[in-house]
Amino acid sequence: MAKAAIIVESPTKTRTLGGFLGKDYKLLASMGHVRDLPEDELAVDVESDFAPHYVVIPGKKKTISKLKQELAGIDEVYLASDPDREGEAIAWHLAHVLDLPNAKRIEFNEITADAVQSALQHPRDIDLRRVNAQQARRILDRLVGYEISPLLWKRISGRNSAGLSAGRVQSAALRLICDREREIAAFVPEEYWSLEVKLRPEGSEDVFAAQVLTRDGEELEPRSEAAVLPLVEELRQQTYVVAKTETRPWTRNPQPPFITSTLQRAAATSLGFSSKKTMQLAQDLYEGIEADGEHVGLITYMRTDSTRVADQAVAMAREYITRQHGDNYVGPGARGKQVKGAQDAHEAIRPTDVWRTPQEVRAYLTEDQAALYELIWQRFVGSQMAPARFERTTVEIAAGPFGLRASGSRLIFPGYLAVMPEQEEEPEVKVLSSLVEGQPLDLVKVVPEQHFTKPPPRYNEASLVQALEENGIGRPSTYAAIIETLRQRKYVQMRSRAFVPTGVGFAVNDYLLQFFPHIMDIQFTARVEADLDEIEEGDVDWVQFLRDYYQDLQQYLRNATENGPRYLEGESCPKCGGRLVVRYSVRGTFAGCEHYPKCEYTRDLIPETGGKTEAEPVGRDCPRCGAPLVRRAGFRGRPFIACSAYPKCAYKEKIGADGEARPVSAAITTDVACDRCGAPMLLRDSRRGKFLGCSAFPKCRNIRSIAHLEQADDGSIVKLEVAPAKEPAARRRTQRAAEDSGEPAPAKANGDVVPGLVCEQCGSPMAVRSGSKGRFVACTAFPQCKNTKPMKVALEAGYKPPEPKKLDSQCPECGRDLVVRIGRKGKFVACTGYPQCRYTREPTAAETR
C-alpha cells in the first residue's frame, strides 16, 4: 500500500505522473479549485479586516469526500497544484477542507521524471504570502464587481441589463477597444500616390519593379491624380540606366522562446487560435499525452512571463542542433526583454525534450495540438541557433531628372530559419544582383497607384494581448479569461477577426469613465499588480492594501449615487430647446431631451462601427432616378457604389475584384418551388455568387445552390439547374419519415469515402466530411453510428485531398498564382502564397465550374 499521496489538479496529470512514479505514491486529482466565494452574496466582511467567507464550490462535495476516503491511512500528503498564485491558493484550500495541517507543497515546471523527483526531494510549507496575494486579488475583484455592477443595472436601461458587470481588469481592456474604435471613427483619410516603374535589362525577359523616389533631387510626394498624371507621361519619355549597385550583408536574429503572452499572440497570428483555445491546448500539452504506451508531458508550464531557460534544456537543444545541422548552426541563445512586472518564477515555454520533434509526436496529437506544439518547438530550438545571414542588393536607377530605387534580399546562411517554415526568396533579387553600373534598362510600364492613409487597425487577439501586456493590465495567465469575458458579456463582437465594441460595450465603458475613472484608468490595474507582487514578497500588508483601495471605491460610489445627470454643454434639443442629457442603454450611449417623455428627441453618442466613410462622388448619375452616384464602404469595409438619393432610390453596384463596378441585380422569381414551404424561389446575388432563396423569407430561410445557370442579355433566365438539397436537412426529414412509418431509413450518401478505412464500431466505410471546424473523418452509417476521427487518420490511410483548381490569373498583391479553394462557406479564390499573402476574393461563374 502506498504510504504517500500526491494531489494534483487534473486526472491527466495523474496518468502522466503514474508513468514514472510507480506504486509508491497514490495519485489523486482535486479537479481545480475546491473552495471559493459564493456567487449569490458579497461574502466579504469589510468590517472584520475584509475576512472572506469561503464555501465549497457546488459540485465539489463528492470530490472532497472521495479525496478524504483515499487519504485514509496515508502518512504523507504532497500538494502539487500548478506553480503559481492560483496553484498556491488551491493547495491552501485543500489543506483546510481535507484537514491536512502537515501537508507539504511541491511544484515543478515540467512533468518529467527528473523534475518531479527533484520536487519530492525538496518539499516546502505552503507559502502564505502567495496565498494572501491571491486572496487580495480575489477580494478586490469581488468588491469592485459586486459594488459597481448593481449601479450598471440601474443606470443602463434596456432588456438584459441585469446581465451587465464591471471588473477591474475587463473594464480597462474594454476601454482600450472603445478608445480605438472612436479613434477610427474620427480618422480623416488623406490621399497620396505612389509611382512604380516596371523595368527589365536590355535583351532579357526578367522584369523587376523600381520605386520612383525623387525628381531633381527632391522627394516626390504627389497628393492627387492631377499631380501624378504629368509625372507618368514624363517617366514614359525617359531613358533608364543603372546608376549604382550596392550589396550589403545583414543578419536576422532568432526570437526568444515563448512566454504566455507571446505564445497567445503567435498562435493568433499564425494559427488563428483564440487566446482561450491556445491556453487549453497548451494545458493539454503540459499535462501530457499518451505516446508509445506512456503518458508524457510535452511542454513546460505555460503560464510564465520569463524567457529564462534551464541550463539542462539549453545543453539538450544545442546537442540536437549540432547533430542535426552542425556546429556552425549553434548560437549564443536569444533572451528577450523583461516584461513589465515579470516575476521570473518559471522558465519560458519550451518542449520538455527537443528530441520529441513535431513529426514524431504528430500521430499522437490532434491537428490543433500538433500545430501548437510545432510552434513552441520551432521557437525554442530556433532561439538557441545562429542568426540567419542575408545579402541585400540595392540598385539606384537614373531616368533624366528622376531617381529610382529597387532592392531585394538573398539568403546566404539560414541559421535558425532551418527549423522554421520555408522562407521564399524574393523573385527579383536574382535580376538585381546581375545588374552593373551604366547598364541600360528597358521600360515595360509605369504604374501609378492611389492610396489613402489608414486609421489604426482594430485590435485582434494578437494585438490586444500585446496592448494588455505593454500596459500592465492583468497577468499573462489572465488574458484569455479577460477576452472571453468581454465576448460573453457581449461588450464586443468579432468582425474580420477583430474586436468591435457593441452598443452595450460603449454604454458600460462611457458610464464607468464618467463615474469610476480610477477603475477605467489604464494604469490602475498595473498599480494593483505591482502591489500584489509586493504582498507576495512580504513588503505590503494585504489587509491594508484592501483598505486603501476600498476607501477610494466608496468615494466614487457615493459620487455616482448622489450626482445628478450630465448635460451636454453648449447644446440644446433641436425640437423644444431643452437641455440634452447623457443617457445609457443596452443599445449604447445617447443624448436625450430633459423633457422626455413630452419630447422624444435622441441622438447617438457612439461612433459608427461599420467602417463607414464619407460618400465619394464617382462622376456618374443613377440610371434609375438621375441622382449622383457615390462610393461608400459597407460591411467589413467592402466598397460599393450607391445612389445618393437612398433610401428613396435603392440602386446599388458592387465592385468586383477587378475594380469594375457591376449593378446588383434585383431578385428574379423562378419556377423552382421551395422544398420546405412550397413558395417560389428567388434568384439572388451574394459575394459568393448567385443562389436561390425562398421568397417567404424571413419566415422560411431555405436556400439552394445552383448547379448551372444561363441568362440572356436582358437578365431573363434561359436555363437553370438546381443543385441537390443540402444533405443534413433532407436527411433529417427522411429519417423522421422513416421512423414514423417503421421502415428503415435509406443509407446516407457516403461522401468522400477513404478506401480501406472502416469503422471499428459498426464496420461501415469511413468518409471525409466538412464541419464548422474543418474536415474530419466520420462513419457513413451516421446517425445510427456517430463514430468520428481526426483528419490525420484519413491521411495516414493514404487519402489524398483534391488539389485546388489552378487559375490562369495571378494575385494582384504578390503576383503568385491564384487557385479556387473550398471553405466552410463555399468556393473562393485564394493566393497560393498563403499564409504570407492572405488575398481572397469571390470566384466568377466560370471559375467555379
ABEGO torsion letter per residue (X at the ends): XBABBBBBABAAAAAAAAAAAEAABBBBBAGEBABBBBAABAGBBAABGGBBBBBBBBGAAAAAAAAAAAABGBABBBBABBBBAAAAAAAAAAAAAAGBAABBBBBBABBBAAAAAAAAABBBBBBAAAAAAAAAAAAAAAAAAAAAAAAAAAABBEBGAAABBBBAAAAAAAAAAAAAAAAAAABBBBBBBBBBBBBBBBGBABBBBBBBABBGGBBBBBABAAAAAAAAAAAAABBBBBABBBBBBBBBBBBBBBBAAAAAAAAAAAAGBBAAAAAAAAAAAAAEBBBGGBBBBABBBABBABABBBAAAAAAAAAAAAAAAEAAABBAEBBBBBBBGBAGABBBBBBABAABBAAAAAAABBAAAAAAAAAAAAAAAAAABBBBBBBBBBBBBBBEABBBBBBBBBBABAEAAAABBBBBBBAAAAAAAABBBGBBBBBABBBBBBBBBBBBBBBBAAAAAAAAAAAGBEBAAAAAAAAAAAAAAGABBBBGGBBBBBAAAAAAAAAAAAABAAAABAAAAAAAAAAAAAAAAGABBAAAAAAAAAAAAAAAAAAAAABBBBBBBGBBBAAAGBBBBBBBBAAEBBBBBAAOAABABBBBABBBAAGBBBBBBAGBBBAAAGBBBBBBBBBGGBBBBBBAAOAABABBBBBBAAGBBBBBBBBBBBABBBAAAGBBBBBBBBAAEBBBBBAAOAABABBBBBABBBBBAAGBBABBBBBBBBAAAAAAAAAAAAAAAGBBBBBBBAEBBBBGBBBAAAGBBBBBBBBAAEBBBBBAAOAABABBBBAAAAAAAGBBBBBBBBBABBBAAAGBBBBBBBBAAEBBBBBAAOAABABBBBBBAAAAX
